[in-house]
Amino acid sequence: MQVDRYRLMKTIYLHIGPAKTGTTTIQQSLHDNEKLLSSIGYTVPHTGQVSPGQAGHHNLAWELNGNEHFDPKYGVWAELIKELEGITHEKIILSAEGFSLYTPEKIQLLKELLQNYSVNVILYLRRQDFWLQSMWAEKLKKGENEYFHLSLQEWIDRSLTMTNTCDYHILIEQWGAVFGRGNIIPRVLEKSQFKGTLFQDFLSACQVPDAMRFRDTIEMNISPGIKTLVLIREFKKLLEGKLDGGSRIKFYNALSDYATSAGWNDKPWSLIDQDIHTQTMKHFSTGNRQIAREYFGRDELFLDKYDEKRLTRFTLDDFNSDELFDIFSFIASTEFNFKQERELVEENIYLKKEIETIYSSRKWRLLERIINIKKNFKFRTK
């Protein structure tokens, strides 16, 4: 009778991320393909979605986790259950990377909420050195993280001492203990292991028939380039504690916009050298091997080998004088509302003194350029 009961249940494909594993692409593509999916019996619920153009059910993940971003106006679990009771489709897709942050207690609570459904948990596994690098870049680019200006090596050293950080074996064990190991569907975030594109691979994991007819939405979540990150890191070290929260966020957002317009974010990059790769992958080797053997029938989880040709070397010294002048010209002409204009002048002088050891012969040219710009541009405030 238990088998018959499960056969009568609707199936939920619960995509839990984690973050930085193509979740934005999957969620945008789910939104854009909602009608086509509905025509073949798959529902992507609206309850819990918070961002226009993305079928990410973040509010649901935030609700159980007590996240500060949770807002009842976007829908809660009780409303989702009511929505699901009113649909005729047998297949349901939920997606939010916030689910991957759940403690075992929260996973059990989620299980109880979905007790009337058969749940398959889908997660993507990204090679840990790449994942840590991506998280480092994400933390570095945000103006909210004022005191985060670690190097990639420092970030990795710290992360590897933190419990459960990108330990996929622990993540799978926790979810498998509640929903059943046979209901966990891990996929590897490597193009060589995809069934088609990322979105097509995801749909294949959801048992969508003829998944190859679906098309991915081009992701608009632009990652910062190496020049952008080097510059942001230097400014964070120099400006630490010197800007109020609003000015700081505006400053780094505008700096990122400038970098995008300058084409700095167009090229792929990697700071992962052989030592970082070896250190990171050795740390996770046992857990990765266990996943590979249980779910893929092999010893190696990740098949793409380390490629030294991807290594990018760029430091502050590699900016040429024209680029540096343009950067300060942009800063001087933006609409930042610093507390006093005098403070902005003092910051510009301070910044040039700090990079004096690199550009000492250009110091007074740079100062003169900034002073002239301030004379020619009228600062505006909102």
C-alpha positions as CSV (number, residue, x, y, z in Angstrom):
1,M,0.0,0.0,0.0
2,Q,2.9,2.3,0.7
3,V,4.1,2.0,-3.0
4,D,0.6,2.8,-4.2
5,R,0.5,5.9,-2.0
6,Y,3.7,7.3,-3.5
7,R,2.5,6.6,-7.0
8,L,-0.6,8.7,-6.4
9,M,1.5,11.6,-5.0
10,K,2.4,14.6,-7.0
11,T,6.2,15.0,-7.5
12,I,8.1,18.1,-6.4
13,Y,11.6,18.6,-7.9
14,L,13.3,20.8,-5.3
15,H,16.3,22.6,-6.7
16,I,18.5,23.7,-3.7
17,G,21.4,25.3,-5.5
18,P,23.8,25.8,-3.9
19,A,24.7,29.5,-4.8
20,K,27.2,30.2,-7.5
21,T,26.2,27.0,-9.5
22,G,24.2,28.5,-12.3
23,T,21.1,29.1,-10.2
24,T,20.3,32.5,-11.9
25,T,20.4,30.9,-15.3
26,I,18.1,28.0,-14.3
27,Q,15.6,30.4,-12.6
28,Q,15.5,32.8,-15.5
29,S,15.0,30.0,-17.9
30,L,12.2,28.4,-15.8
31,H,10.4,31.8,-15.9
32,D,10.8,32.2,-19.6
33,N,9.8,28.6,-20.3
34,E,6.9,28.5,-17.9
35,K,4.1,28.2,-20.5
36,L,5.9,25.4,-22.4
37,L,6.5,23.5,-19.2
38,S,2.9,23.9,-18.3
39,S,1.8,22.4,-21.6
40,I,3.5,19.2,-20.7
41,G,2.3,18.9,-17.2
42,Y,4.9,20.8,-15.1
43,T,4.0,23.7,-12.8
44,V,6.4,26.4,-11.6
45,P,4.5,28.0,-8.7
46,H,4.3,31.7,-8.4
47,T,4.2,31.7,-4.6
48,G,7.5,32.7,-3.1
49,Q,9.0,34.4,-6.2
50,V,10.5,37.7,-5.4
51,S,12.3,38.9,-8.6
52,P,10.6,39.8,-11.9
53,G,11.8,37.5,-14.7
54,Q,13.1,34.8,-12.3
55,A,11.3,31.7,-11.0
56,G,13.4,31.7,-7.8
57,H,11.3,30.8,-4.8
58,H,13.6,32.6,-2.4
59,N,10.9,33.9,0.0
60,L,10.0,30.3,0.8
61,A,13.6,29.5,1.6
62,W,13.9,32.6,3.7
63,E,10.7,32.0,5.6
64,L,11.9,28.7,7.3
65,N,15.4,30.0,7.7
66,G,14.4,33.2,9.4
67,N,16.3,35.3,6.8
68,E,16.1,39.1,7.2
69,H,15.0,39.4,3.6
70,F,11.8,37.4,4.1
71,D,8.6,39.4,3.3
72,P,5.2,37.8,3.6
73,K,3.9,39.9,0.6
74,Y,5.8,37.5,-1.7
75,G,4.0,34.5,-0.4
76,V,4.5,31.9,2.4
77,W,4.5,28.2,2.7
78,A,0.8,28.0,3.7
79,E,-0.1,29.9,0.5
80,L,2.1,27.6,-1.6
81,I,0.4,24.5,-0.3
82,K,-2.9,26.0,-1.2
83,E,-1.7,26.9,-4.7
84,L,-0.4,23.3,-5.2
85,E,-3.8,21.9,-4.1
86,G,-5.5,23.8,-6.8
87,I,-3.4,22.6,-9.7
88,T,-3.9,19.6,-11.9
89,H,-0.3,19.0,-13.0
90,E,1.5,16.1,-11.4
91,K,5.0,17.6,-11.6
92,I,6.1,20.7,-9.7
93,I,9.5,22.6,-9.8
94,L,10.7,24.7,-6.9
95,S,14.1,26.5,-6.9
96,A,16.0,28.5,-4.4
97,E,19.7,28.3,-3.5
98,G,18.8,29.3,0.1
99,F,17.5,25.8,0.7
100,S,21.1,24.6,0.7
101,L,21.8,26.6,3.8
102,Y,19.2,24.7,5.9
103,T,20.2,22.9,9.1
104,P,19.1,19.3,9.6
105,E,16.2,20.7,11.7
106,K,15.0,23.0,9.0
107,I,15.2,20.2,6.4
108,Q,13.0,18.0,8.6
109,L,10.5,20.9,9.0
110,L,10.5,21.2,5.2
111,K,9.9,17.4,4.9
112,E,6.8,17.8,7.2
113,L,5.4,20.6,5.1
114,L,5.8,18.5,1.9
115,Q,4.7,15.2,3.5
116,N,1.9,14.8,0.9
117,Y,4.3,15.0,-2.0
118,S,7.1,12.9,-3.4
119,V,10.2,15.1,-3.3
120,N,13.3,14.7,-5.4
121,V,16.2,17.0,-4.4
122,I,18.4,18.4,-7.2
123,L,21.7,20.1,-6.5
124,Y,24.6,21.1,-8.7
125,L,28.2,20.5,-7.6
126,R,30.9,22.9,-8.8
127,R,34.6,22.1,-8.4
128,Q,35.4,23.6,-5.0
129,D,38.3,25.7,-6.0
130,F,36.1,27.4,-8.7
131,W,33.3,27.7,-6.2
132,L,35.5,29.4,-3.5
133,Q,36.9,31.8,-6.1
134,S,33.4,32.8,-7.3
135,M,32.3,33.4,-3.7
136,W,35.4,35.4,-3.0
137,A,34.6,37.6,-6.1
138,E,31.0,38.0,-5.0
139,K,31.9,39.1,-1.5
140,L,34.6,41.4,-2.7
141,K,32.5,43.3,-5.2
142,K,29.7,44.2,-2.7
143,G,30.0,47.6,-1.1
144,E,28.1,46.2,2.0
145,N,31.1,44.1,2.8
146,E,33.3,47.1,3.8
147,Y,35.9,45.1,5.7
148,F,36.2,42.2,3.2
149,H,39.4,42.7,1.2
150,L,41.1,39.4,1.7
151,S,43.2,37.9,-1.1
152,L,41.9,34.7,-2.7
153,Q,44.5,32.7,-0.9
154,E,43.6,34.2,2.4
155,W,39.9,33.6,1.7
156,I,40.5,29.9,0.8
157,D,42.7,29.4,3.9
158,R,40.0,30.7,6.1
159,S,37.2,28.9,4.3
160,L,38.8,25.5,4.6
161,T,38.8,25.9,8.4
162,M,35.1,26.6,8.4
163,T,32.7,23.6,9.0
164,N,30.8,22.4,6.0
165,T,31.9,25.1,3.6
166,C,31.2,23.6,0.1
167,D,31.5,20.1,1.5
168,Y,29.0,18.5,-0.9
169,H,29.2,15.1,0.9
170,I,27.9,16.6,4.1
171,L,25.2,18.5,2.2
172,I,24.0,15.3,0.5
173,E,24.2,13.3,3.7
174,Q,22.0,15.9,5.5
175,W,19.3,16.0,2.8
176,G,19.5,12.3,2.1
177,A,18.9,11.5,5.8
178,V,15.5,13.2,5.6
179,F,14.3,12.8,2.1
180,G,16.1,9.5,1.3
181,R,19.4,9.0,-0.4
182,G,17.6,7.6,-3.5
183,N,15.7,10.9,-3.8
184,I,18.9,13.0,-4.1
185,I,19.9,14.0,-7.6
186,P,23.4,15.5,-7.8
187,R,24.6,17.0,-11.0
188,V,28.1,18.2,-11.8
189,L,28.6,21.7,-13.0
190,E,30.9,20.9,-15.9
191,K,29.9,21.4,-19.6
192,S,31.5,18.0,-20.4
193,Q,29.0,16.3,-18.1
194,F,25.9,18.2,-19.1
195,K,23.1,16.7,-21.1
196,G,22.9,19.6,-23.5
197,T,23.0,23.1,-21.9
198,L,22.8,23.8,-18.2
199,F,19.0,24.3,-18.3
200,Q,18.5,21.3,-20.5
201,D,20.6,19.2,-18.1
202,F,18.4,20.5,-15.2
203,L,15.2,19.6,-17.0
204,S,16.6,16.2,-17.7
205,A,17.1,15.8,-13.9
206,C,13.4,16.8,-13.6
207,Q,12.5,14.0,-16.0
208,V,11.2,16.5,-18.5
209,P,10.6,14.7,-21.9
210,D,12.5,16.0,-24.9
211,A,14.5,18.5,-22.7
212,M,16.7,19.4,-25.7
213,R,13.9,21.6,-27.2
214,F,14.1,24.1,-24.4
215,R,16.5,27.0,-24.5
216,D,18.5,28.7,-21.8
217,T,18.0,32.3,-21.0
218,I,21.2,34.3,-21.3
219,E,22.2,35.2,-17.8
220,M,22.4,38.9,-17.0
221,N,24.2,38.4,-13.7
222,I,27.6,39.9,-14.8
223,S,30.6,38.7,-12.8
224,P,33.4,41.2,-12.2
225,G,36.5,40.9,-14.2
226,I,40.0,40.7,-12.8
227,K,40.7,44.4,-13.3
228,T,37.5,45.3,-11.5
229,L,38.3,43.1,-8.5
230,V,41.9,44.3,-8.2
231,L,40.7,47.9,-8.1
232,I,37.8,47.3,-5.7
233,R,40.1,45.4,-3.3
234,E,42.6,48.3,-3.3
235,F,39.9,50.9,-2.7
236,K,38.4,48.7,0.1
237,K,41.8,48.7,1.9
238,L,42.2,52.4,1.5
239,L,38.7,53.5,2.3
240,E,38.0,51.1,5.2
241,G,35.9,53.0,7.8
242,K,36.0,56.2,5.9
243,L,32.6,56.3,4.1
244,D,29.1,56.0,5.5
245,G,27.0,53.0,4.3
246,G,25.0,54.8,1.6
247,S,28.0,56.5,0.0
248,R,30.1,53.3,0.2
249,I,27.4,51.2,-1.6
250,K,27.0,53.9,-4.3
251,F,30.7,54.2,-4.7
252,Y,31.3,50.5,-5.4
253,N,28.2,50.1,-7.5
254,A,29.3,53.0,-9.7
255,L,32.8,51.6,-9.9
256,S,31.4,48.3,-11.0
257,D,29.3,50.0,-13.6
258,Y,32.3,51.9,-14.9
259,A,34.3,48.6,-15.2
260,T,31.4,47.0,-17.2
261,S,31.3,50.0,-19.6
262,A,35.1,49.9,-20.0
263,G,34.9,46.2,-21.0
264,W,36.7,44.9,-17.9
265,N,34.1,42.3,-17.2
266,D,34.0,40.7,-20.6
267,K,37.0,38.3,-20.3
268,P,37.1,35.1,-18.2
269,W,39.8,34.9,-15.6
270,S,41.2,32.7,-12.8
271,L,43.5,33.3,-9.9
272,I,43.7,29.6,-9.1
273,D,47.3,28.4,-9.4
274,Q,48.4,24.8,-9.0
275,D,49.0,25.2,-5.3
276,I,45.5,26.6,-4.6
277,H,44.0,23.9,-6.7
278,T,45.9,21.1,-5.0
279,Q,45.2,22.5,-1.5
280,T,41.5,22.8,-2.1
281,M,40.8,19.6,-3.9
282,K,42.9,17.5,-1.5
283,H,40.8,18.9,1.4
284,F,37.5,17.6,-0.2
285,S,38.9,14.5,-1.9
286,T,37.4,11.9,0.4
287,G,33.9,13.3,0.3
288,N,34.0,13.9,-3.5
289,R,35.1,10.3,-4.1
290,Q,32.2,9.0,-2.0
291,I,29.7,11.0,-4.0
292,A,31.3,9.9,-7.3
293,R,31.1,6.2,-6.3
294,E,27.6,6.3,-5.0
295,Y,25.9,8.4,-7.6
296,F,28.1,8.2,-10.7
297,G,29.8,4.8,-10.4
298,R,33.3,6.1,-10.7
299,D,36.2,7.4,-8.5
300,E,36.4,11.0,-9.8
301,L,33.6,13.5,-9.3
302,F,35.0,16.3,-11.4
303,L,36.4,15.3,-14.8
304,D,37.7,18.6,-16.0
305,K,41.4,18.8,-15.2
306,Y,43.3,21.7,-13.8
307,D,44.4,24.0,-16.7
308,E,47.3,26.4,-15.9
309,K,46.5,28.3,-19.1
310,R,43.5,29.8,-17.4
311,L,45.6,31.4,-14.8
312,T,45.4,35.2,-14.9
313,R,48.1,37.5,-13.5
314,F,47.1,41.1,-12.9
315,T,48.0,43.5,-10.1
316,L,47.6,47.2,-9.4
317,D,51.0,47.8,-11.1
318,D,49.5,46.6,-14.4
319,F,47.1,49.5,-14.8
320,N,48.5,52.0,-17.2
321,S,48.5,55.7,-16.5
322,D,45.6,56.4,-18.9
323,E,43.4,53.8,-17.1
324,L,44.3,55.3,-13.8
325,F,43.5,58.8,-14.9
326,D,40.2,57.7,-16.4
327,I,39.3,55.9,-13.1
328,F,39.7,59.1,-11.1
329,S,38.0,61.1,-13.7
330,F,35.0,58.9,-13.4
331,I,35.0,59.0,-9.7
332,A,35.1,62.8,-9.7
333,S,32.2,63.1,-12.2
334,T,29.8,60.7,-10.5
335,E,26.8,61.6,-8.4
336,F,28.1,60.7,-4.9
337,N,26.8,62.7,-2.0
338,F,29.7,62.7,0.4
339,K,29.2,64.5,3.7
340,Q,31.3,67.4,2.6
341,E,33.1,68.3,-0.6
342,R,36.2,69.0,1.4
343,E,36.2,65.3,2.5
344,L,36.1,64.2,-1.1
345,V,39.2,66.3,-1.9
346,E,41.0,64.9,1.2
347,E,40.1,61.3,0.1
348,N,41.5,61.9,-3.4
349,I,44.7,63.3,-2.0
350,Y,45.0,60.4,0.5
351,L,44.4,57.8,-2.2
352,K,47.2,59.3,-4.4
353,K,49.6,59.3,-1.5
354,E,48.9,55.6,-1.0
355,I,49.7,54.7,-4.6
356,E,52.7,57.1,-4.7
357,T,55.2,54.2,-4.5
358,I,53.8,52.9,-7.7
359,Y,53.1,56.1,-9.6
360,S,55.4,58.5,-7.8
361,S,56.5,60.2,-11.0
362,R,52.9,60.9,-12.0
363,K,51.7,62.1,-8.6
364,W,51.4,65.8,-9.3
365,R,49.9,65.2,-12.8
366,L,47.2,63.0,-11.3
367,L,46.5,65.6,-8.5
368,E,46.3,68.4,-11.1
369,R,43.9,66.3,-13.2
370,I,41.6,65.7,-10.3
371,I,41.5,69.3,-9.2
372,N,40.7,70.4,-12.8
373,I,38.0,67.9,-13.0
374,K,36.4,69.2,-9.8
375,K,36.5,72.7,-11.2
376,N,34.8,71.6,-14.5
377,F,32.2,69.2,-13.1
378,K,29.3,70.3,-11.0
379,F,28.6,67.7,-8.4
380,R,25.0,66.6,-8.2
381,T,23.1,65.0,-5.3
382,K,19.9,63.2,-5.3
